[in-house]
């Protein structure tokens, strides 16, 4: 009987077959997560820098008697041009500019016109500091969304929507009430501020039209990289014929070279913080941060510069801010966020009761400061807010600047 031959190979199950590694296991190790800051850090940084720029500009132009707003704007833009050029060559924060198909023709037809309105808005904004208080300026700025909406319709970017117009009407009503309550109302200052708002609205709509093409997507820092040189050149021409003939080196030395340098650095860091804030948070956070910043600026204006704020202004500004939040977020979103915030606030109170009490007390103190400042409108005898500003800045600057009387 013939024996049946069998193969010595044993059939192996498919799952037992080991696949050859396609990468080196040593290099496949997961990288440790990069250390990042809590979003609250970016929020606090942006609010601090944004408020600091406004208060710093007001102090230089008004308290320090450096009444050359176009020169200050030109200096900011020259510094921004220098810094963005350095960052483009030494960091990767501006690498996204390489995907923008920028040519000389596009620069002249798109960037330069936008830069023109950007320059006009900056000039008008800085001139306003010579006439109006920081608190009243912030109240007037609440009308910016209204101006942007009207500019969008006027330039044909979007069709008119009267329901939306009705929503933003609360902002207008609130600002009008606040204007009636303004104690130091100066018409020329209001006109300059409104002009700056109109120019800024046109600029934003033109930027919206430019960015409607996917290939022209730019973050604020890349936009500054392209716009700053054109704006600096245009502002420089205006400054050369308008302010330079009236200036002398004494004006520079009086306010302090270091002061002007620090002012430009803070203004530039604000643009960097905007990029980080947008990248790390949501549009909701950005909107609410803007409202919080405006409120804090009103309080800072009262404390640092002694600007009187009436109860009627507080009432009108509250209406404007409520209308602003409603316009940007919408009714449905507000209800959703309100219920979500209520749940998170309750959970926060259970996990951190002491911190919650501190937040509540801080909010009450802030409201009381606004109400007392609004109803009082009187300061203690001998109080000079400019001395406070002078002493604060001289602590860091070391230059003796004589402010005007309070």
C-alpha positions as CSV (number, residue, x, y, z in Angstrom):
1,X,0.0,0.0,0.0
2,X,1.5,3.3,-1.1
3,X,1.9,5.9,1.6
4,X,0.4,9.3,1.0
5,X,3.0,12.0,1.0
6,X,2.3,15.1,3.0
7,X,4.0,18.4,2.9
8,X,6.2,19.3,5.8
9,X,4.8,22.9,5.7
10,X,2.1,23.6,8.1
11,X,-0.7,25.9,7.0
12,X,-0.5,29.2,9.0
13,X,-3.5,31.3,9.8
14,X,-3.6,34.6,8.0
15,X,-3.7,36.7,11.2
16,X,-0.5,35.1,12.3
17,X,1.4,36.5,9.3
18,X,3.4,39.5,10.5
19,X,3.5,42.4,8.1
20,X,6.8,44.1,7.6
21,X,7.0,47.6,9.3
22,X,6.8,50.4,6.8
23,X,8.3,52.9,9.1
24,X,11.0,52.9,11.7
25,X,9.2,52.1,15.0
26,X,11.7,54.4,16.8
27,X,10.6,57.4,14.7
28,X,6.9,56.4,15.0
29,X,6.7,57.5,18.7
30,X,4.0,60.0,19.3
31,X,5.3,63.5,19.8
32,X,4.4,65.0,23.2
33,X,1.6,67.5,23.0
34,X,2.9,71.0,22.5
35,X,2.4,73.3,25.5
36,X,-0.3,75.8,24.8
37,X,-1.9,78.6,26.9
38,X,-5.4,78.6,28.1
39,X,-7.7,80.6,25.8
40,X,-8.3,83.0,28.7
41,X,-4.6,84.1,28.3
42,X,-5.2,85.1,24.7
43,X,-8.4,86.9,25.6
44,X,-6.7,88.8,28.5
45,X,-3.8,89.7,26.3
46,X,-5.9,91.0,23.5
47,X,-8.1,93.1,25.8
48,X,-5.1,94.5,27.6
49,X,-3.3,95.4,24.4
50,X,-6.3,96.8,22.7
51,X,-7.2,99.0,25.7
52,X,-3.6,100.0,26.2
53,X,-3.2,101.3,22.6
54,X,-6.3,103.5,22.9
55,X,-5.3,104.9,26.3
56,X,-1.7,105.3,25.3
57,X,-2.7,107.2,22.1
58,X,-5.0,109.4,24.1
59,X,-2.3,110.2,26.7
60,X,0.3,111.1,24.0
61,X,-2.0,113.2,21.9
62,X,-3.9,115.0,24.7
63,X,-2.2,114.8,28.1
64,X,1.4,114.9,26.8
65,X,0.4,117.7,24.3
66,X,1.9,115.8,21.3
67,X,-0.8,117.1,19.0
68,X,0.4,115.5,15.8
69,X,-2.0,112.6,15.2
70,X,-1.0,112.0,11.5
71,X,2.7,111.8,12.5
72,X,1.8,109.2,15.2
73,X,-0.3,107.2,12.7
74,X,2.6,107.3,10.2
75,X,5.1,106.2,12.9
76,X,2.9,103.2,13.8
77,X,2.7,102.1,10.2
78,X,6.4,102.5,9.5
79,X,7.1,100.4,12.6
80,X,4.6,97.8,11.5
81,X,6.2,97.7,8.0
82,X,9.6,97.1,9.5
83,X,8.4,94.4,11.9
84,X,6.4,92.5,9.3
85,X,9.3,92.5,6.9
86,X,11.6,91.1,9.7
87,X,9.0,88.5,10.8
88,X,8.5,87.4,7.2
89,X,12.2,86.6,7.0
90,X,12.8,85.1,10.4
91,X,9.5,83.4,11.5
92,X,6.8,81.3,10.0
93,X,3.9,83.5,11.2
94,X,3.7,85.1,7.8
95,X,4.2,82.0,5.6
96,X,0.6,82.0,4.5
97,X,1.5,85.1,2.4
98,X,3.2,82.8,-0.1
99,X,-0.1,81.3,-1.1
100,X,-1.5,84.8,-2.0
101,X,-1.0,85.5,-5.7
102,X,0.1,89.1,-5.2
103,X,1.3,91.0,-8.3
104,X,2.1,94.6,-8.9
105,X,-1.2,95.2,-10.7
106,X,-3.3,93.6,-8.0
107,X,-1.4,95.6,-5.4
108,X,-2.2,98.9,-7.2
109,X,-5.8,98.0,-7.9
110,X,-6.8,96.3,-4.6
111,X,-4.3,96.9,-1.8
112,X,-3.6,100.6,-2.4
113,X,-7.3,101.7,-2.5
114,X,-8.0,99.7,0.7
115,X,-4.9,101.2,2.2
116,X,-6.2,104.7,1.4
117,X,-9.4,104.2,3.4
118,X,-7.4,102.5,6.1
119,X,-5.2,105.5,6.4
120,X,-8.1,107.9,6.5
121,X,-9.8,105.9,9.2
122,X,-6.6,105.9,11.3
123,X,-6.0,109.6,10.9
124,X,-9.6,110.5,11.7
125,X,-9.6,108.2,14.7
126,X,-6.4,109.7,16.1
127,X,-7.5,113.3,15.5
128,X,-10.7,112.5,17.5
129,X,-8.6,112.0,20.7
130,X,-7.8,115.7,20.6
131,X,-11.5,116.6,21.1
132,X,-13.4,113.7,22.8
133,X,-13.1,111.5,25.8
134,X,-12.1,107.9,25.4
135,X,-15.5,106.9,26.9
136,X,-17.5,108.8,24.4
137,X,-15.3,107.6,21.5
138,X,-16.1,104.0,22.5
139,X,-19.8,104.8,22.5
140,X,-19.6,106.3,19.1
141,X,-17.7,103.3,17.8
142,X,-20.6,101.0,18.6
143,X,-22.2,102.3,15.3
144,X,-19.5,100.7,13.2
145,X,-21.7,97.6,12.4
146,X,-24.4,99.9,11.2
147,X,-22.0,101.7,8.9
148,X,-20.6,98.4,7.6
149,X,-24.1,97.2,6.8
150,X,-25.0,100.4,4.9
151,X,-21.7,100.3,3.0
152,X,-22.3,96.6,2.1
153,X,-25.6,97.6,0.5
154,X,-24.3,100.7,-1.1
155,X,-21.4,98.9,-2.8
156,X,-23.6,96.1,-4.0
157,X,-21.9,93.3,-1.9
158,X,-25.3,92.2,-0.4
159,X,-28.9,93.1,-1.1
160,X,-30.7,95.4,1.4
161,X,-32.5,93.6,4.2
162,X,-34.8,95.8,6.2
163,X,-35.2,93.1,9.0
164,X,-31.4,93.4,9.6
165,X,-31.7,97.2,9.5
166,X,-34.4,97.0,12.2
167,X,-32.1,94.9,14.4
168,X,-29.2,97.4,14.2
169,X,-31.5,100.3,14.8
170,X,-31.2,99.6,18.6
171,X,-27.5,100.4,18.3
172,X,-28.3,103.8,16.7
173,X,-30.9,104.6,19.3
174,X,-28.5,103.7,22.1
175,X,-25.7,105.8,20.7
176,X,-28.0,108.8,20.1
177,X,-29.2,108.6,23.7
178,X,-25.6,108.4,24.9
179,X,-24.7,111.4,22.7
180,X,-27.4,113.5,24.4
181,X,-26.0,112.6,27.7
182,X,-22.4,113.5,26.8
183,X,-21.2,116.4,29.0
184,X,-18.2,117.4,26.9
185,X,-19.8,117.2,23.4
186,X,-17.5,118.7,20.7
187,X,-19.1,118.7,17.3
188,X,-15.8,118.7,15.3
189,X,-14.6,115.6,17.3
190,X,-17.9,113.8,16.6
191,X,-17.6,114.5,12.9
192,X,-14.0,113.2,12.8
193,X,-15.1,110.1,14.6
194,X,-18.0,109.5,12.4
195,X,-15.8,110.1,9.3
196,X,-13.4,107.5,10.7
197,X,-16.2,105.0,11.1
198,X,-17.4,105.6,7.6
199,X,-13.9,105.1,6.1
200,X,-13.4,102.0,8.2
201,X,-16.7,100.6,7.1
202,X,-15.8,101.1,3.4
203,X,-12.4,99.5,4.0
204,X,-14.0,96.4,5.7
205,X,-16.4,96.0,2.8
206,X,-13.6,96.3,0.2
207,X,-11.5,93.7,2.2
208,X,-14.6,91.4,2.3
209,X,-14.9,91.7,-1.5
210,X,-11.2,91.0,-1.9
211,X,-11.3,88.0,0.5
212,X,-14.3,86.5,-1.2
213,X,-11.8,84.7,-3.5
214,X,-10.3,81.7,-1.8
215,X,-6.8,82.5,-3.1
216,X,-6.8,85.9,-1.3
217,X,-7.5,84.6,2.2
218,X,-5.3,86.6,4.6
219,X,-5.1,86.7,8.4
220,X,-4.7,90.2,10.0
221,X,-0.9,89.9,10.2
222,X,-0.5,89.1,6.5
223,X,-2.9,91.9,5.7
224,X,-0.8,94.3,7.7
225,X,2.3,93.0,5.8
226,X,0.7,94.2,2.5
227,X,-1.2,97.2,3.7
228,X,1.3,98.9,6.1
229,X,3.8,100.0,3.4
230,X,1.1,101.6,1.2
231,X,-0.6,103.3,4.2
232,X,2.7,104.5,5.6
233,X,3.6,106.1,2.3
234,X,0.2,107.9,2.0
235,X,0.1,109.0,5.6
236,X,3.7,110.2,5.2
237,X,2.7,112.4,2.3
238,X,-0.1,114.0,4.4
239,X,2.2,114.4,7.4
240,X,4.9,116.0,5.3
241,X,2.7,118.9,4.2
242,X,0.3,119.1,7.2
243,X,2.2,118.5,10.4
244,X,6.0,118.4,9.7
245,X,6.2,122.2,9.0
246,X,4.7,122.8,12.5
247,X,6.9,120.2,14.3
248,X,10.3,120.5,15.9
249,X,12.6,118.1,17.6
250,X,11.6,119.6,20.9
251,X,8.1,118.0,20.4
252,X,9.8,114.6,20.0
253,X,12.1,115.0,23.0
254,X,9.3,116.4,25.1
255,X,7.1,113.3,24.7
256,X,10.1,111.0,24.7
257,X,11.7,108.8,22.1
258,X,11.2,105.7,24.3
259,X,7.6,106.7,24.8
260,X,6.9,106.8,21.0
261,X,8.8,103.5,20.6
262,X,6.8,101.8,23.3
263,X,3.6,103.1,21.8
264,X,4.5,101.6,18.4
265,X,5.5,98.3,20.0
266,X,2.1,98.0,21.8
267,X,0.2,98.9,18.6
268,X,2.1,96.2,16.7
269,X,1.7,93.6,19.4
270,X,-2.1,94.2,19.2
271,X,-2.1,92.9,15.6
272,X,-0.2,89.8,16.6
273,X,-2.6,89.2,19.5
274,X,-5.6,89.4,17.1
275,X,-4.2,86.6,15.0
276,X,-3.6,84.4,18.1
277,X,-7.0,85.2,19.5
278,X,-8.9,84.3,16.3
279,X,-6.9,81.1,16.0
280,X,-7.5,80.0,19.6
281,X,-11.1,81.0,20.2
282,X,-14.4,81.4,18.5
283,X,-16.3,84.3,16.9
284,X,-18.6,84.3,19.9
285,X,-15.6,84.8,22.3
286,X,-14.2,87.5,20.0
287,X,-17.5,89.4,20.0
288,X,-18.0,89.2,23.7
289,X,-14.4,90.2,24.3
290,X,-15.0,93.3,22.2
291,X,-18.0,94.3,24.3
292,X,-16.1,93.7,27.6
293,X,-13.1,95.7,26.3
294,X,-15.4,98.6,25.5
295,X,-16.9,98.6,29.0
296,X,-13.5,98.4,30.6
297,X,-12.3,101.3,28.5
298,X,-15.2,103.5,29.7
299,X,-14.3,102.7,33.3
300,X,-10.5,103.3,32.6
301,X,-11.4,106.6,30.9
302,X,-13.3,107.7,34.0
303,X,-10.5,106.6,36.4
304,X,-7.3,107.7,34.5
305,X,-8.4,110.8,32.7
306,X,-11.3,111.8,34.9
307,X,-13.8,111.8,32.0
308,X,-17.3,112.4,33.3
309,X,-19.9,109.9,32.2
310,X,-23.6,110.7,32.8
311,X,-26.3,108.2,33.8
312,X,-28.0,108.9,30.5
313,X,-24.9,107.8,28.7
314,X,-24.7,104.6,30.6
315,X,-28.3,103.9,29.8
316,X,-27.9,104.6,26.1
317,X,-24.6,102.7,25.8
318,X,-26.2,99.7,27.5
319,X,-28.9,99.7,24.8
320,X,-26.2,100.0,22.1
321,X,-24.1,97.1,23.4
322,X,-27.2,94.9,23.7
323,X,-28.2,95.7,20.2
324,X,-24.6,95.0,19.0
325,X,-24.5,91.6,20.6
326,X,-28.0,90.7,19.3
327,X,-27.0,91.8,15.7
328,X,-23.7,89.8,15.7
329,X,-25.0,86.6,17.3
330,X,-28.8,86.5,16.5
331,X,-31.7,85.6,18.7
332,X,-31.5,81.8,18.3
333,X,-27.8,81.7,19.1
334,X,-28.3,84.0,22.1
335,X,-30.9,81.6,23.6
336,X,-28.6,78.6,22.9
337,X,-25.6,80.4,24.5
338,X,-27.7,81.6,27.4
339,X,-28.8,78.2,28.4
340,X,-25.4,76.7,27.9
341,X,-23.8,79.5,30.0
342,X,-26.4,78.9,32.7
343,X,-25.4,75.3,33.0
344,X,-21.7,76.0,32.9
345,X,-22.1,78.7,35.5
346,X,-24.0,76.3,37.8
347,X,-21.3,73.7,37.4
348,X,-18.6,76.3,38.0
349,X,-20.3,77.3,41.2
350,X,-20.2,73.7,42.4
351,X,-16.6,73.0,41.6
352,X,-15.1,76.5,42.5
353,X,-17.5,78.3,44.8
354,X,-14.9,80.8,46.0
355,X,-13.8,81.8,42.5
356,X,-17.5,82.2,41.5
357,X,-18.0,84.6,44.5
358,X,-15.0,86.6,43.5
359,X,-16.3,87.0,39.9
360,X,-19.8,88.1,41.2
361,X,-18.2,90.6,43.6
362,X,-16.0,92.0,40.8
363,X,-19.0,92.4,38.5
364,X,-20.9,94.2,41.3
365,X,-17.9,96.6,41.9
366,X,-17.7,97.3,38.1
367,X,-21.4,98.2,37.9
368,X,-21.2,100.4,41.0
369,X,-18.2,102.2,39.6
370,X,-20.1,102.9,36.4
371,X,-23.2,104.1,38.3
372,X,-21.4,106.2,40.8
373,X,-19.3,107.8,38.0
374,X,-22.5,108.4,36.0
375,X,-24.6,109.9,38.8
376,X,-21.8,111.8,40.5
377,X,-19.9,113.5,37.7
378,X,-17.8,115.2,40.4
379,X,-14.3,114.3,41.5
380,X,-12.6,115.0,44.8
381,X,-11.0,118.4,45.2
382,X,-7.4,118.4,44.2
383,X,-7.7,115.3,42.0
384,X,-5.9,115.8,38.7
385,X,-6.2,112.7,36.4
386,X,-3.4,114.0,34.2
387,X,-1.0,113.8,37.2
388,X,-2.0,110.1,37.6
389,X,-1.3,109.5,33.9
390,X,2.0,111.4,34.1
391,X,3.2,109.6,37.2
392,X,2.2,106.2,35.8
393,X,4.0,106.8,32.5
394,X,7.1,108.5,34.0
395,X,7.6,105.5,36.2
396,X,8.4,103.5,33.1
397,X,9.6,106.2,30.7
398,X,11.5,108.6,32.9
399,X,10.8,111.6,30.8
400,X,9.2,114.7,32.4
401,X,6.1,115.6,30.5
402,X,4.0,118.4,31.6
403,X,0.3,117.7,30.9
404,X,-2.4,120.2,30.6
405,X,-4.6,121.1,33.5
406,X,-7.5,118.8,34.4
